[in-house]
Amino acid sequence: MARKAVGIDIGGTGIKGAIVDLDSGELLTDRIKKDTPKGGEPDDIVGVVKQIVEELAVDDSDLPVGVCFPAAILDGKTLSAANVSKKWIDFEAEQLFETTLGRPIHFVNDADAAGYAETRFGAAKGVDGLVIMTTLGTGIGTALIHDGVLIVNAELGHLEIDGKDYETKASFAAKERDDISYEHWARRLQKYYSRLEALLYPRLIIVGGGVSKHHEKFLPLLDLRARIVPAELRNNAGIMGAAALADDSAAKR
């Protein structure tokens, strides 16, 4: 019998969920995806998550449920909000999810979930030492994993370089906004990743986000000490990581 858990990935435009095989990382169900409600307010988003859990027919009340969300999270409270309502800031989010779903959940930042998934099932599986996951999208999301242990809430996309919050220069959204070539963008990425290396000396850097599908256009242009590779799990990383972390949390209870 496969060990399994539910993973829910909440984003600014879509909310996705599936049941995950915790040994292989494979999805045991079709991935259910629904639009994030306009405005992204707490009650509306939690209502959609409840619909997804019900459609997944999660009859086993002991099945762990993990939810990842675009915010820094401390003790179940969302301390920030990216591409969702500002009502999430300093909000007791985990409590609302658990009350609405009628079951305990594990609540985690979305980049942290994706990074943990890559460590357990993807590009960083079996890698010792420090791994840094970066997601290049609207901003730059980051996750730190050391010897397989997740260090939560590492917001390293906001490093100050040249007097600027550098995700405003090196995110994929910045590339699109400034209408620059991959070569020009790679020079900005070089500055960003070189600063990460100078501070943390990672063994491996993983690059995720939708643009990672085109990694051959910019990763070979970077000159770094650490190995830098594209993410392997793509759009399922958040679901897989949230499920795996929920299982880990349940085992400790």
C-alpha positions in Angstrom: 0.0 0.0 0.0 1.5 3.3 -1.1 2.0 6.0 1.5 0.0 9.0 0.3 -1.0 12.6 1.2 -2.9 15.5 -0.3 -1.0 18.5 -1.7 -2.7 21.8 -2.5 -0.8 24.6 -4.3 -2.3 28.1 -4.0 -1.2 30.7 -6.5 -2.3 34.1 -7.6 -4.1 32.8 -10.7 -4.8 29.1 -9.9 -5.3 26.6 -7.1 -4.2 23.0 -7.8 -4.5 19.8 -5.8 -3.9 16.1 -6.1 -3.2 13.0 -3.9 0.6 12.2 -4.0 2.4 8.9 -3.7 5.0 9.8 -1.0 7.5 7.1 -2.1 7.7 8.0 -5.8 6.3 11.6 -5.9 3.8 10.5 -8.6 0.3 11.9 -8.6 -2.2 9.2 -7.7 -5.2 11.2 -9.0 -5.7 13.7 -11.8 -4.6 17.1 -10.9 -7.6 19.3 -10.1 -7.1 23.0 -11.0 -9.5 25.9 -10.3 -9.1 29.6 -10.8 -8.1 31.7 -7.8 -11.1 33.8 -6.9 -10.9 37.4 -8.0 -9.4 39.5 -5.2 -7.8 36.5 -3.6 -9.6 37.0 -0.2 -9.2 34.4 2.6 -12.8 33.0 2.8 -13.0 32.7 -1.0 -9.6 30.9 -1.4 -10.3 28.5 1.5 -13.7 27.8 -0.1 -12.0 26.7 -3.3 -9.5 24.5 -1.4 -12.5 22.8 0.3 -14.0 22.1 -3.1 -10.8 20.5 -4.4 -10.4 18.3 -1.3 -14.0 17.2 -1.7 -13.5 16.4 -5.4 -10.4 14.4 -4.5 -12.7 12.2 -2.4 -10.4 12.2 0.6 -12.4 9.8 2.7 -9.5 8.9 5.0 -9.5 11.5 7.8 -6.0 10.5 8.7 -4.6 11.3 5.3 -2.2 14.2 5.7 -3.1 17.4 3.9 -0.5 20.0 3.0 -1.2 23.5 1.6 1.4 25.8 0.1 0.8 29.5 -0.2 2.6 32.6 -1.6 3.6 34.2 1.7 6.0 34.0 4.6 4.4 31.8 7.2 5.1 31.7 10.9 3.2 29.6 13.4 0.4 29.2 10.9 0.0 33.0 10.3 0.6 34.5 6.9 3.0 37.5 7.4 2.9 38.7 3.7 0.8 38.3 0.6 1.9 38.0 -3.0 -0.7 38.3 -5.8 -3.5 37.8 -3.3 -5.5 40.1 -1.0 -3.7 42.1 1.6 -6.1 40.7 4.1 -3.8 37.7 4.4 -1.1 39.9 6.0 -0.9 39.0 9.8 -3.8 36.6 9.3 -4.4 33.3 11.2 -4.5 31.4 7.9 -3.8 27.8 9.1 -6.6 28.1 11.7 -9.1 29.1 9.0 -8.1 26.2 6.7 -8.4 23.7 9.5 -11.8 25.0 10.7 -13.2 25.0 7.1 -11.8 21.6 6.2 -12.5 20.0 9.5 -9.0 18.4 9.8 -5.4 19.4 10.6 -3.2 20.6 7.7 0.4 21.5 7.2 0.8 25.1 5.9 4.0 26.2 4.1 5.4 28.8 1.8 5.1 27.9 -1.9 8.8 28.2 -2.8 9.7 26.1 0.3 7.3 23.4 -0.9 8.8 23.4 -4.4 12.3 23.3 -3.1 11.6 20.4 -0.7 9.9 18.5 -3.6 13.0 18.9 -5.8 15.1 17.6 -2.9 12.9 14.6 -2.2 11.9 13.7 -5.8 13.7 15.9 -8.3 16.9 17.6 -9.3 18.4 17.7 -5.8 17.5 14.1 -4.7 20.5 12.6 -3.0 22.5 15.9 -2.9 24.2 16.7 0.5 25.1 20.1 1.8 23.2 23.3 0.9 20.8 23.4 -2.0 19.2 26.7 -3.0 15.9 26.6 -5.0 15.1 29.7 -6.9 11.9 30.4 -8.9 12.0 33.1 -11.5 8.6 34.5 -12.2 6.7 37.6 -11.0 9.4 37.9 -8.4 12.2 35.6 -7.2 11.2 32.9 -4.7 13.8 31.0 -2.8 14.1 28.0 -0.6 17.1 26.6 1.4 17.5 22.9 2.0 20.5 21.6 4.0 21.2 17.9 4.0 17.5 17.4 3.2 16.2 19.7 6.0 14.1 22.7 4.9 15.1 26.1 6.3 11.8 27.9 6.1 11.0 31.5 4.9 14.2 32.3 3.2 13.2 35.4 1.2 16.5 35.8 -0.7 14.8 37.2 -3.8 14.9 40.6 -2.1 18.7 40.8 -1.8 19.8 44.4 -2.3 22.3 44.8 -5.1 23.3 48.1 -6.6 20.9 49.8 -4.2 17.9 47.9 -5.5 15.7 45.0 -4.4 17.2 42.8 -7.1 14.1 40.8 -7.9 12.9 44.0 -9.6 15.9 43.6 -12.0 16.4 39.8 -12.2 12.9 38.3 -12.1 11.4 36.9 -15.3 8.8 39.7 -15.0 11.6 42.3 -15.1 13.0 40.7 -18.3 9.5 40.9 -19.9 8.9 44.5 -18.6 12.3 45.8 -19.8 12.0 43.8 -23.1 15.6 42.6 -22.9 17.3 39.6 -24.5 18.2 36.4 -22.7 21.8 37.4 -22.9 21.1 40.8 -21.2 19.0 39.1 -18.6 21.7 36.5 -18.0 24.1 39.4 -17.0 21.5 40.4 -14.3 21.1 36.8 -13.2 24.9 36.5 -12.9 25.0 39.4 -10.4 22.2 37.9 -8.4 23.5 34.3 -8.3 27.1 35.5 -7.6 25.8 37.4 -4.6 24.0 34.3 -3.4 27.2 32.3 -3.7 29.2 34.9 -1.9 26.8 34.7 1.1 26.0 31.0 1.3 28.3 28.8 -0.7 25.7 26.3 -2.0 26.6 23.0 -3.5 23.7 23.2 -6.0 21.3 25.9 -7.3 18.0 24.9 -8.9 16.1 27.2 -11.2 12.4 26.9 -11.4 9.4 28.9 -12.7 7.9 28.7 -16.1 10.9 30.1 -17.8 13.0 27.1 -16.7 11.5 25.3 -19.7 13.8 27.5 -21.7 16.9 27.0 -19.5 19.2 26.4 -22.4 18.8 30.0 -23.4 20.3 31.5 -20.2 21.8 28.9 -17.8 24.8 28.1 -20.0 25.6 31.8 -19.9 26.2 31.9 -16.1 29.6 31.4 -14.6 29.2 30.1 -11.1 31.2 27.9 -8.6 28.1 25.8 -7.8 26.3 23.6 -10.2 23.1 25.3 -11.5 20.4 23.1 -13.1 16.7 23.5 -14.1 14.0 22.2 -11.8 12.6 18.8 -12.8 9.1 18.8 -11.3 7.7 21.9 -13.0 4.0 22.6 -12.2 3.6 19.7 -9.8 6.4 20.8 -7.4 4.2 22.7 -5.0 1.6 19.9 -4.8 4.3 17.3 -4.2 6.3 19.3 -1.7 3.2 20.3 0.3 2.1 16.7 0.5 5.5 15.4 1.5 5.9 18.1 4.2 2.4 17.3 5.5 3.4 13.6 5.9 6.6 14.6 7.7 4.6 16.8 10.1 2.1 14.1 10.8 4.8 11.6 11.6 6.1 14.0 14.3 2.7 14.5 16.0 
